[in-house]
Amino acid sequence: MADVDRLRMTEGVVFASCFAGCIPLANWLIGNVGTTCIPNGPCLIPVAPGIEAPSGVLAVGLALVLRDLVQRRLGLRWAAAAIVIGALLSASFAPPALVVASTVAFLLSEIADLAVYTPLQRRGFIRAAVASSMVGLVIDSIVFLGLAFGSVEFLAGQVVGKAWMVLAALPFLALLRARDRRLGLMPA
């Protein structure tokens, strides 16, 4: 196996592991970390002045970008497998009251992310990652809030919180793209 192929595989496995780790992390955060925890509801964090969101948004926003990186390194089949494994993890780690909401929101948002990222990646990696993540985070937010709480009261916070994580990933994505070009490492 060539050094570039070994690097692609190693990084793909690391990205897939981080992606998988985001799922139980998001479920743990939502019930345990926040400046305010609503009884029988989520723990909230401020994501902008006057806007709060369930704390799991941080891990979910990161997961959307990581799924794109799994696809970039390992290919479409691996990305699809990661989504299925992620849904199983979501169902396994979500609090009982949030299992359906967490699993359905995860599946729909990640499939939407995949559907947007796949054709756009040929036009530009960063543009595709941002566009697909934005579509995925809106879908995840609407579906999760609607199913989990019967309300989209925290929609703005969900979208803003997840978008912050996507924006925070941009410097890493730019460095990765530059390094890939320097090494001649093409997407899978």
Buried (B, 14 or more C-beta within 10 A) or exposed (E): EEEEEEBBBEBBBBBBEBBBBBBBBBBBBBBEBBEEBEEEBBBBBBBEEEBBBBBBBBBBBBBBBBBBBBBBBBBEEBBBBBBEBBBBBBBEBBBEEBBEBBBBBBBBBBBBBBEBBBEBBEEEBBEBBBBBBBBBBBBBBBBBBBBBBEEBEBBBBBBBBBBBBBEEBEEEBEEBBEEBEEEEBEBB
